Every structure is written in C-alpha cells, then in structure tokens.
Amino acid sequence: MRALTTGWGEFLDDELDRRAESSLLRELRPFERDGAWVVKEDGRRLVNFSSNDYLGLASHPAVTEAAARAARAAS
C-alpha cells in the first residue's frame, strides 16, 4: 500500500529502480566500535568523523549524567 497518493510514491519507486540499475544506491557498512570515536573496518582502526561525536563527548560520564538529570527533571 502506498502512503503517497500524489504521484510521489510512483516517482520515488521509479527513481530508486533507476538508481539501482545504475549501481548508484549507497549501502552503509556496519562498523565495529572501538571506543567512543574509533571504529574498526577490515581490521583497521579509524577515527569516525561522520558521527558528530569525534571528540567522544556523547559517552563522557558528565554528559550522560547531565542528560539523565535533565530527563528526570522533565518528567
């Protein structure tokens, strides 16, 4: 069942088919995490600049505690 009835659904289906036939679809590869901002791919350790957390602050204890306090205060 198509959610879009304005022709966009058909357009998007056609466009995806066209890109697939041209080998233009992007496939994301899963990475193995090795710390907060380092990932492993094929045995190589890489800095993950695409995560918006390349400084590793999202998993810093002070940041996670502040987020938990804010969530508790909001409820």
PDB file of N, CA, C and O in Angstrom:
ATOM      1  N   MET A   1       0.829  -1.166   0.000  1.00  0.00           N
ATOM      2  CA  MET A   1       0.000   0.000   0.000  1.00  0.00           C
ATOM      3  C   MET A   1       0.882   1.241   0.000  1.00  0.00           C
ATOM      4  O   MET A   1       1.846   1.316   0.762  1.00  0.00           O
ATOM      5  N   ARG A   2       0.572   2.181  -0.820  1.00  0.00           N
ATOM      6  CA  ARG A   2       1.358   3.401  -0.901  1.00  0.00           C
ATOM      7  C   ARG A   2       0.762   4.483  -0.021  1.00  0.00           C
ATOM      8  O   ARG A   2      -0.447   4.718  -0.034  1.00  0.00           O
ATOM      9  N   ALA A   3       1.607   5.128   0.730  1.00  0.00           N
ATOM     10  CA  ALA A   3       1.143   6.193   1.620  1.00  0.00           C
ATOM     11  C   ALA A   3       0.930   7.490   0.855  1.00  0.00           C
ATOM     12  O   ALA A   3       0.121   8.326   1.257  1.00  0.00           O
ATOM     13  N   LEU A   4       1.648   7.659  -0.239  1.00  0.00           N
ATOM     14  CA  LEU A   4       1.547   8.893  -1.011  1.00  0.00           C
ATOM     15  C   LEU A   4       0.626   8.676  -2.203  1.00  0.00           C
ATOM     16  O   LEU A   4       0.782   7.713  -2.953  1.00  0.00           O
ATOM     17  N   THR A   5      -0.329   9.573  -2.370  1.00  0.00           N
ATOM     18  CA  THR A   5      -1.270   9.412  -3.475  1.00  0.00           C
ATOM     19  C   THR A   5      -1.116  10.506  -4.513  1.00  0.00           C
ATOM     20  O   THR A   5      -1.917  10.584  -5.445  1.00  0.00           O
ATOM     21  N   THR A   6      -0.109  11.350  -4.376  1.00  0.00           N
ATOM     22  CA  THR A   6       0.060  12.477  -5.286  1.00  0.00           C
ATOM     23  C   THR A   6       0.971  12.163  -6.454  1.00  0.00           C
ATOM     24  O   THR A   6       1.296  13.061  -7.231  1.00  0.00           O
ATOM     25  N   GLY A   7       1.386  10.938  -6.602  1.00  0.00           N
ATOM     26  CA  GLY A   7       2.325  10.584  -7.663  1.00  0.00           C
ATOM     27  C   GLY A   7       3.760  10.516  -7.179  1.00  0.00           C
ATOM     28  O   GLY A   7       4.631  10.009  -7.886  1.00  0.00           O
ATOM     29  N   TRP A   8       4.017  11.026  -5.973  1.00  0.00           N
ATOM     30  CA  TRP A   8       5.370  10.989  -5.437  1.00  0.00           C
ATOM     31  C   TRP A   8       5.825   9.562  -5.187  1.00  0.00           C
ATOM     32  O   TRP A   8       6.985   9.230  -5.432  1.00  0.00           O
ATOM     33  N   GLY A   9       4.932   8.717  -4.704  1.00  0.00           N
ATOM     34  CA  GLY A   9       5.304   7.334  -4.432  1.00  0.00           C
ATOM     35  C   GLY A   9       5.791   6.630  -5.687  1.00  0.00           C
ATOM     36  O   GLY A   9       6.805   5.932  -5.666  1.00  0.00           O
ATOM     37  N   GLU A  10       5.066   6.819  -6.774  1.00  0.00           N
ATOM     38  CA  GLU A  10       5.472   6.208  -8.041  1.00  0.00           C
ATOM     39  C   GLU A  10       6.783   6.803  -8.535  1.00  0.00           C
ATOM     40  O   GLU A  10       7.661   6.086  -9.014  1.00  0.00           O
ATOM     41  N   PHE A  11       6.905   8.123  -8.414  1.00  0.00           N
ATOM     42  CA  PHE A  11       8.146   8.786  -8.812  1.00  0.00           C
ATOM     43  C   PHE A  11       9.333   8.236  -8.022  1.00  0.00           C
ATOM     44  O   PHE A  11      10.371   7.909  -8.598  1.00  0.00           O
ATOM     45  N   LEU A  12       9.173   8.135  -6.698  1.00  0.00           N
ATOM     46  CA  LEU A  12      10.265   7.651  -5.858  1.00  0.00           C
ATOM     47  C   LEU A  12      10.609   6.198  -6.160  1.00  0.00           C
ATOM     48  O   LEU A  12      11.784   5.833  -6.196  1.00  0.00           O
ATOM     49  N   ASP A  13       9.587   5.364  -6.378  1.00  0.00           N
ATOM     50  CA  ASP A  13       9.842   3.967  -6.758  1.00  0.00           C
ATOM     51  C   ASP A  13      10.630   3.899  -8.059  1.00  0.00           C
ATOM     52  O   ASP A  13      11.599   3.147  -8.163  1.00  0.00           O
ATOM     53  N   ASP A  14      10.215   4.682  -9.049  1.00  0.00           N
ATOM     54  CA  ASP A  14      10.904   4.699 -10.338  1.00  0.00           C
ATOM     55  C   ASP A  14      12.343   5.191 -10.194  1.00  0.00           C
ATOM     56  O   ASP A  14      13.264   4.640 -10.796  1.00  0.00           O
ATOM     57  N   GLU A  15      12.521   6.235  -9.388  1.00  0.00           N
ATOM     58  CA  GLU A  15      13.860   6.798  -9.198  1.00  0.00           C
ATOM     59  C   GLU A  15      14.770   5.795  -8.483  1.00  0.00           C
ATOM     60  O   GLU A  15      15.934   5.647  -8.857  1.00  0.00           O
ATOM     61  N   LEU A  16      14.262   5.115  -7.474  1.00  0.00           N
ATOM     62  CA  LEU A  16      15.057   4.098  -6.792  1.00  0.00           C
ATOM     63  C   LEU A  16      15.421   2.958  -7.737  1.00  0.00           C
ATOM     64  O   LEU A  16      16.551   2.469  -7.717  1.00  0.00           O
ATOM     65  N   ASP A  17      14.466   2.536  -8.566  1.00  0.00           N
ATOM     66  CA  ASP A  17      14.756   1.489  -9.548  1.00  0.00           C
ATOM     67  C   ASP A  17      15.840   1.946 -10.517  1.00  0.00           C
ATOM     68  O   ASP A  17      16.752   1.182 -10.835  1.00  0.00           O
ATOM     69  N   ARG A  18      15.746   3.201 -10.992  1.00  0.00           N
ATOM     70  CA  ARG A  18      16.730   3.736 -11.936  1.00  0.00           C
ATOM     71  C   ARG A  18      18.115   3.768 -11.296  1.00  0.00           C
ATOM     72  O   ARG A  18      19.105   3.383 -11.918  1.00  0.00           O
ATOM     73  N   ARG A  19      18.175   4.227 -10.059  1.00  0.00           N
ATOM     74  CA  ARG A  19      19.476   4.293  -9.378  1.00  0.00           C
ATOM     75  C   ARG A  19      20.037   2.907  -9.105  1.00  0.00           C
ATOM     76  O   ARG A  19      21.246   2.699  -9.211  1.00  0.00           O
ATOM     77  N   ALA A  20      19.180   1.960  -8.755  1.00  0.00           N
ATOM     78  CA  ALA A  20      19.645   0.590  -8.521  1.00  0.00           C
ATOM     79  C   ALA A  20      20.217  -0.007  -9.809  1.00  0.00           C
ATOM     80  O   ALA A  20      21.256  -0.667  -9.784  1.00  0.00           O
ATOM     81  N   GLU A  21      19.540   0.226 -10.927  1.00  0.00           N
ATOM     82  CA  GLU A  21      20.017  -0.294 -12.213  1.00  0.00           C
ATOM     83  C   GLU A  21      21.347   0.331 -12.605  1.00  0.00           C
ATOM     84  O   GLU A  21      22.145  -0.301 -13.297  1.00  0.00           O
ATOM     85  N   SER A  22      21.598   1.575 -12.168  1.00  0.00           N
ATOM     86  CA  SER A  22      22.843   2.273 -12.488  1.00  0.00           C
ATOM     87  C   SER A  22      23.908   2.075 -11.417  1.00  0.00           C
ATOM     88  O   SER A  22      24.966   2.703 -11.472  1.00  0.00           O
ATOM     89  N   SER A  23      23.640   1.211 -10.444  1.00  0.00           N
ATOM     90  CA  SER A  23      24.561   0.953  -9.325  1.00  0.00           C
ATOM     91  C   SER A  23      24.885   2.234  -8.563  1.00  0.00           C
ATOM     92  O   SER A  23      26.032   2.459  -8.176  1.00  0.00           O
ATOM     93  N   LEU A  24      23.879   3.065  -8.351  1.00  0.00           N
ATOM     94  CA  LEU A  24      24.075   4.328  -7.654  1.00  0.00           C
ATOM     95  C   LEU A  24      23.477   4.347  -6.253  1.00  0.00           C
ATOM     96  O   LEU A  24      23.473   5.388  -5.596  1.00  0.00           O
ATOM     97  N   LEU A  25      22.975   3.215  -5.792  1.00  0.00           N
ATOM     98  CA  LEU A  25      22.435   3.175  -4.444  1.00  0.00           C
ATOM     99  C   LEU A  25      23.573   3.013  -3.446  1.00  0.00           C
ATOM    100  O   LEU A  25      24.491   2.220  -3.656  1.00  0.00           O
ATOM    101  N   ARG A  26      23.502   3.761  -2.378  1.00  0.00           N
ATOM    102  CA  ARG A  26      24.519   3.700  -1.342  1.00  0.00           C
ATOM    103  C   ARG A  26      24.172   2.583  -0.368  1.00  0.00           C
ATOM    104  O   ARG A  26      23.016   2.439   0.032  1.00  0.00           O
ATOM    105  N   GLU A  27      25.141   1.819   0.003  1.00  0.00           N
ATOM    106  CA  GLU A  27      24.952   0.772   1.000  1.00  0.00           C
ATOM    107  C   GLU A  27      25.837   1.094   2.184  1.00  0.00           C
ATOM    108  O   GLU A  27      27.052   1.223   2.040  1.00  0.00           O
ATOM    109  N   LEU A  28      25.240   1.224   3.342  1.00  0.00           N
ATOM    110  CA  LEU A  28      26.008   1.509   4.542  1.00  0.00           C
ATOM    111  C   LEU A  28      26.630   0.227   5.075  1.00  0.00           C
ATOM    112  O   LEU A  28      25.990  -0.824   5.112  1.00  0.00           O
ATOM    113  N   ARG A  29      27.870   0.331   5.481  1.00  0.00           N
ATOM    114  CA  ARG A  29      28.575  -0.812   6.044  1.00  0.00           C
ATOM    115  C   ARG A  29      28.624  -0.650   7.558  1.00  0.00           C
ATOM    116  O   ARG A  29      28.973   0.423   8.048  1.00  0.00           O
ATOM    117  N   PRO A  30      28.288  -1.673   8.292  1.00  0.00           N
ATOM    118  CA  PRO A  30      28.365  -1.553   9.753  1.00  0.00           C
ATOM    119  C   PRO A  30      29.821  -1.510  10.220  1.00  0.00           C
ATOM    120  O   PRO A  30      30.682  -2.217   9.696  1.00  0.00           O
ATOM    121  N   PHE A  31      30.066  -0.680  11.198  1.00  0.00           N
ATOM    122  CA  PHE A  31      31.391  -0.582  11.790  1.00  0.00           C
ATOM    123  C   PHE A  31      31.372  -1.201  13.171  1.00  0.00           C
ATOM    124  O   PHE A  31      30.343  -1.211  13.846  1.00  0.00           O
ATOM    125  N   GLU A  32      32.492  -1.706  13.578  1.00  0.00           N
ATOM    126  CA  GLU A  32      32.659  -2.204  14.937  1.00  0.00           C
ATOM    127  C   GLU A  32      33.246  -1.057  15.757  1.00  0.00           C
ATOM    128  O   GLU A  32      34.285  -0.504  15.397  1.00  0.00           O
ATOM    129  N   ARG A  33      32.588  -0.704  16.850  1.00  0.00           N
ATOM    130  CA  ARG A  33      33.075   0.388  17.688  1.00  0.00           C
ATOM    131  C   ARG A  33      34.287  -0.069  18.488  1.00  0.00           C
ATOM    132  O   ARG A  33      34.334  -1.195  18.984  1.00  0.00           O
ATOM    133  N   ASP A  34      35.254   0.813  18.604  1.00  0.00           N
ATOM    134  CA  ASP A  34      36.466   0.554  19.379  1.00  0.00           C
ATOM    135  C   ASP A  34      36.737   1.809  20.209  1.00  0.00           C
ATOM    136  O   ASP A  34      37.694   2.542  19.958  1.00  0.00           O
ATOM    137  N   GLY A  35      35.887   2.039  21.191  1.00  0.00           N
ATOM    138  CA  GLY A  35      35.965   3.263  21.966  1.00  0.00           C
ATOM    139  C   GLY A  35      34.871   4.217  21.521  1.00  0.00           C
ATOM    140  O   GLY A  35      33.987   3.852  20.746  1.00  0.00           O
ATOM    141  N   ALA A  36      34.941   5.434  22.017  1.00  0.00           N
ATOM    142  CA  ALA A  36      33.875   6.403  21.760  1.00  0.00           C
ATOM    143  C   ALA A  36      33.872   6.903  20.318  1.00  0.00           C
ATOM    144  O   ALA A  36      32.798   7.098  19.748  1.00  0.00           O
ATOM    145  N   TRP A  37      35.014   7.113  19.725  1.00  0.00           N
ATOM    146  CA  TRP A  37      35.052   7.713  18.401  1.00  0.00           C
ATOM    147  C   TRP A  37      35.903   6.940  17.401  1.00  0.00           C
ATOM    148  O   TRP A  37      36.135   7.407  16.285  1.00  0.00           O
ATOM    149  N   VAL A  38      36.360   5.777  17.793  1.00  0.00           N
ATOM    150  CA  VAL A  38      37.167   4.946  16.899  1.00  0.00           C
ATOM    151  C   VAL A  38      36.328   3.760  16.455  1.00  0.00           C
ATOM    152  O   VAL A  38      35.630   3.144  17.260  1.00  0.00           O
ATOM    153  N   VAL A  39      36.404   3.446  15.172  1.00  0.00           N
ATOM    154  CA  VAL A  39      35.705   2.290  14.634  1.00  0.00           C
ATOM    155  C   VAL A  39      36.725   1.385  13.953  1.00  0.00           C
ATOM    156  O   VAL A  39      37.817   1.821  13.585  1.00  0.00           O
ATOM    157  N   LYS A  40      36.353   0.136  13.794  1.00  0.00           N
ATOM    158  CA  LYS A  40      37.197  -0.805  13.067  1.00  0.00           C
ATOM    159  C   LYS A  40      36.482  -1.235  11.801  1.00  0.00           C
ATOM    160  O   LYS A  40      35.291  -1.547  11.810  1.00  0.00           O
ATOM    161  N   GLU A  41      37.231  -1.244  10.720  1.00  0.00           N
ATOM    162  CA  GLU A  41      36.717  -1.755   9.447  1.00  0.00           C
ATOM    163  C   GLU A  41      37.829  -2.572   8.808  1.00  0.00           C
ATOM    164  O   GLU A  41      38.933  -2.075   8.587  1.00  0.00           O
ATOM    165  N   ASP A  42      37.532  -3.800   8.523  1.00  0.00           N
ATOM    166  CA  ASP A  42      38.516  -4.698   7.910  1.00  0.00           C
ATOM    167  C   ASP A  42      39.827  -4.722   8.691  1.00  0.00           C
ATOM    168  O   ASP A  42      40.908  -4.776   8.105  1.00  0.00           O
ATOM    169  N   GLY A  43      39.718  -4.681  10.031  1.00  0.00           N
ATOM    170  CA  GLY A  43      40.900  -4.743  10.869  1.00  0.00           C
ATOM    171  C   GLY A  43      41.630  -3.423  11.051  1.00  0.00           C
ATOM    172  O   GLY A  43      42.598  -3.355  11.808  1.00  0.00           O
ATOM    173  N   ARG A  44      41.188  -2.378  10.375  1.00  0.00           N
ATOM    174  CA  ARG A  44      41.829  -1.059  10.503  1.00  0.00           C
ATOM    175  C   ARG A  44      41.100  -0.230  11.549  1.00  0.00           C
ATOM    176  O   ARG A  44      39.871  -0.263  11.609  1.00  0.00           O
ATOM    177  N   ARG A  45      41.832   0.511  12.373  1.00  0.00           N
ATOM    178  CA  ARG A  45      41.225   1.422  13.339  1.00  0.00           C
ATOM    179  C   ARG A  45      41.115   2.792  12.684  1.00  0.00           C
ATOM    180  O   ARG A  45      42.108   3.333  12.198  1.00  0.00           O
ATOM    181  N   LEU A  46      39.915   3.351  12.672  1.00  0.00           N
ATOM    182  CA  LEU A  46      39.650   4.619  12.010  1.00  0.00           C
ATOM    183  C   LEU A  46      38.946   5.570  12.952  1.00  0.00           C
ATOM    184  O   LEU A  46      38.139   5.140  13.776  1.00  0.00           O
ATOM    185  N   VAL A  47      39.240   6.874  12.846  1.00  0.00           N
ATOM    186  CA  VAL A  47      38.512   7.874  13.599  1.00  0.00           C
ATOM    187  C   VAL A  47      37.226   8.167  12.848  1.00  0.00           C
ATOM    188  O   VAL A  47      37.250   8.447  11.649  1.00  0.00           O
ATOM    189  N   ASN A  48      36.108   8.102  13.549  1.00  0.00           N
ATOM    190  CA  ASN A  48      34.799   8.274  12.925  1.00  0.00           C
ATOM    191  C   ASN A  48      34.383   9.746  12.977  1.00  0.00           C
ATOM    192  O   ASN A  48      33.765  10.183  13.947  1.00  0.00           O
ATOM    193  N   PHE A  49      34.718  10.503  11.942  1.00  0.00           N
ATOM    194  CA  PHE A  49      34.354  11.912  11.869  1.00  0.00           C
ATOM    195  C   PHE A  49      32.907  12.113  11.437  1.00  0.00           C
ATOM    196  O   PHE A  49      32.392  13.227  11.531  1.00  0.00           O
ATOM    197  N   SER A  50      32.243  11.071  10.970  1.00  0.00           N
ATOM    198  CA  SER A  50      30.868  11.214  10.486  1.00  0.00           C
ATOM    199  C   SER A  50      29.838  11.066  11.593  1.00  0.00           C
ATOM    200  O   SER A  50      28.646  11.226  11.334  1.00  0.00           O
ATOM    201  N   SER A  51      30.248  10.771  12.799  1.00  0.00           N
ATOM    202  CA  SER A  51      29.292  10.515  13.863  1.00  0.00           C
ATOM    203  C   SER A  51      28.873  11.773  14.619  1.00  0.00           C
ATOM    204  O   SER A  51      27.954  11.709  15.435  1.00  0.00           O
ATOM    205  N   ASN A  52      29.507  12.892  14.379  1.00  0.00           N
ATOM    206  CA  ASN A  52      29.310  14.114  15.151  1.00  0.00           C
ATOM    207  C   ASN A  52      29.713  13.917  16.602  1.00  0.00           C
ATOM    208  O   ASN A  52      29.333  14.718  17.456  1.00  0.00           O
ATOM    209  N   ASP A  53      30.465  12.883  16.899  1.00  0.00           N
ATOM    210  CA  ASP A  53      30.959  12.642  18.245  1.00  0.00           C
ATOM    211  C   ASP A  53      32.428  12.249  18.195  1.00  0.00           C
ATOM    212  O   ASP A  53      32.865  11.381  18.950  1.00  0.00           O
ATOM    213  N   TYR A  54      33.191  12.883  17.311  1.00  0.00           N
ATOM    214  CA  TYR A  54      34.580  12.500  17.148  1.00  0.00           C
ATOM    215  C   TYR A  54      35.442  12.895  18.342  1.00  0.00           C
ATOM    216  O   TYR A  54      36.590  12.460  18.439  1.00  0.00           O
ATOM    217  N   LEU A  55      34.911  13.713  19.257  1.00  0.00           N
ATOM    218  CA  LEU A  55      35.629  14.006  20.490  1.00  0.00           C
ATOM    219  C   LEU A  55      35.269  13.028  21.602  1.00  0.00           C
ATOM    220  O   LEU A  55      35.901  13.028  22.657  1.00  0.00           O
ATOM    221  N   GLY A  56      34.253  12.192  21.372  1.00  0.00           N
ATOM    222  CA  GLY A  56      33.859  11.197  22.344  1.00  0.00           C
ATOM    223  C   GLY A  56      33.072  11.754  23.516  1.00  0.00           C
ATOM    224  O   GLY A  56      32.984  11.109  24.561  1.00  0.00           O
ATOM    225  N   LEU A  57      32.499  12.939  23.361  1.00  0.00           N
ATOM    226  CA  LEU A  57      31.790  13.561  24.480  1.00  0.00           C
ATOM    227  C   LEU A  57      30.428  12.935  24.753  1.00  0.00           C
ATOM    228  O   LEU A  57      29.938  13.024  25.879  1.00  0.00           O
ATOM    229  N   ALA A  58      29.803  12.308  23.769  1.00  0.00           N
ATOM    230  CA  ALA A  58      28.468  11.734  23.970  1.00  0.00           C
ATOM    231  C   ALA A  58      28.484  10.615  25.002  1.00  0.00           C
ATOM    232  O   ALA A  58      27.470  10.362  25.652  1.00  0.00           O
ATOM    233  N   SER A  59      29.603   9.954  25.159  1.00  0.00           N
ATOM    234  CA  SER A  59      29.678   8.879  26.148  1.00  0.00           C
ATOM    235  C   SER A  59      30.456   9.302  27.394  1.00  0.00           C
ATOM    236  O   SER A  59      30.748   8.463  28.246  1.00  0.00           O
ATOM    237  N   HIS A  60      30.791  10.571  27.513  1.00  0.00           N
ATOM    238  CA  HIS A  60      31.502  11.064  28.691  1.00  0.00           C
ATOM    239  C   HIS A  60      30.561  11.003  29.895  1.00  0.00           C
ATOM    240  O   HIS A  60      29.405  11.413  29.792  1.00  0.00           O
ATOM    241  N   PRO A  61      31.036  10.499  31.026  1.00  0.00           N
ATOM    242  CA  PRO A  61      30.167  10.333  32.197  1.00  0.00           C
ATOM    243  C   PRO A  61      29.455  11.622  32.630  1.00  0.00           C
ATOM    244  O   PRO A  61      28.293  11.565  33.033  1.00  0.00           O
ATOM    245  N   ALA A  62      30.107  12.758  32.558  1.00  0.00           N
ATOM    246  CA  ALA A  62      29.469  14.014  32.970  1.00  0.00           C
ATOM    247  C   ALA A  62      28.319  14.375  32.032  1.00  0.00           C
ATOM    248  O   ALA A  62      27.290  14.888  32.470  1.00  0.00           O
ATOM    249  N   VAL A  63      28.499  14.105  30.750  1.00  0.00           N
ATOM    250  CA  VAL A  63      27.452  14.416  29.770  1.00  0.00           C
ATOM    251  C   VAL A  63      26.273  13.474  29.943  1.00  0.00           C
ATOM    252  O   VAL A  63      25.125  13.918  29.926  1.00  0.00           O
ATOM    253  N   THR A  64      26.530  12.191  30.108  1.00  0.00           N
ATOM    254  CA  THR A  64      25.418  11.243  30.256  1.00  0.00           C
ATOM    255  C   THR A  64      24.663  11.488  31.562  1.00  0.00           C
ATOM    256  O   THR A  64      23.442  11.337  31.604  1.00  0.00           O
ATOM    257  N   GLU A  65      25.370  11.861  32.622  1.00  0.00           N
ATOM    258  CA  GLU A  65      24.694  12.164  33.884  1.00  0.00           C
ATOM    259  C   GLU A  65      23.854  13.421  33.752  1.00  0.00           C
ATOM    260  O   GLU A  65      22.736  13.460  34.266  1.00  0.00           O
ATOM    261  N   ALA A  66      24.352  14.446  33.082  1.00  0.00           N
ATOM    262  CA  ALA A  66      23.583  15.672  32.875  1.00  0.00           C
ATOM    263  C   ALA A  66      22.337  15.395  32.048  1.00  0.00           C
ATOM    264  O   ALA A  66      21.276  15.956  32.324  1.00  0.00           O
ATOM    265  N   ALA A  67      22.449  14.539  31.039  1.00  0.00           N
ATOM    266  CA  ALA A  67      21.285  14.176  30.219  1.00  0.00           C
ATOM    267  C   ALA A  67      20.261  13.417  31.052  1.00  0.00           C
ATOM    268  O   ALA A  67      19.059  13.646  30.921  1.00  0.00           O
ATOM    269  N   ALA A  68      20.728  12.520  31.904  1.00  0.00           N
ATOM    270  CA  ALA A  68      19.813  11.766  32.763  1.00  0.00           C
ATOM    271  C   ALA A  68      19.114  12.695  33.744  1.00  0.00           C
ATOM    272  O   ALA A  68      17.912  12.560  33.972  1.00  0.00           O
ATOM    273  N   ARG A  69      19.851  13.641  34.331  1.00  0.00           N
ATOM    274  CA  ARG A  69      19.232  14.610  35.253  1.00  0.00           C
ATOM    275  C   ARG A  69      18.168  15.439  34.535  1.00  0.00           C
ATOM    276  O   ARG A  69      17.089  15.677  35.079  1.00  0.00           O
ATOM    277  N   ALA A  70      18.475  15.874  33.316  1.00  0.00           N
ATOM    278  CA  ALA A  70      17.509  16.680  32.553  1.00  0.00           C
ATOM    279  C   ALA A  70      16.266  15.868  32.218  1.00  0.00           C
ATOM    280  O   ALA A  70      15.153  16.393  32.264  1.00  0.00           O
ATOM    281  N   ALA A  71      16.441  14.612  31.886  1.00  0.00           N
ATOM    282  CA  ALA A  71      15.292  13.764  31.563  1.00  0.00           C
ATOM    283  C   ALA A  71      14.428  13.526  32.802  1.00  0.00           C
ATOM    284  O   ALA A  71      13.199  13.543  32.720  1.00  0.00           O
ATOM    285  N   ARG A  72      15.074  13.306  33.944  1.00  0.00           N
ATOM    286  CA  ARG A  72      14.313  13.112  35.175  1.00  0.00           C
ATOM    287  C   ARG A  72      13.554  14.377  35.558  1.00  0.00           C
ATOM    288  O   ARG A  72      12.416  14.306  36.022  1.00  0.00           O
ATOM    289  N   ALA A  73      14.184  15.535  35.364  1.00  0.00           N
ATOM    290  CA  ALA A  73      13.532  16.814  35.724  1.00  0.00           C
ATOM    291  C   ALA A  73      12.370  17.120  34.798  1.00  0.00           C
ATOM    292  O   ALA A  73      11.416  17.781  35.208  1.00  0.00           O
ATOM    293  N   ALA A  74      12.429  16.656  33.562  1.00  0.00           N
ATOM    294  CA  ALA A  74      11.372  16.955  32.580  1.00  0.00           C
ATOM    295  C   ALA A  74      10.142  16.078  32.811  1.00  0.00           C
ATOM    296  O   ALA A  74       9.050  16.415  32.353  1.00  0.00           O
ATOM    297  N   SER A  75      10.305  14.965  33.510  1.00  0.00           N
ATOM    298  CA  SER A  75       9.156  14.056  33.671  1.00  0.00           C
ATOM    299  C   SER A  75       8.372  14.319  34.917  1.00  0.00           C
ATOM    300  O   SER A  75       7.383  13.635  35.181  1.00  0.00           O
TER     301      SER A  75
END
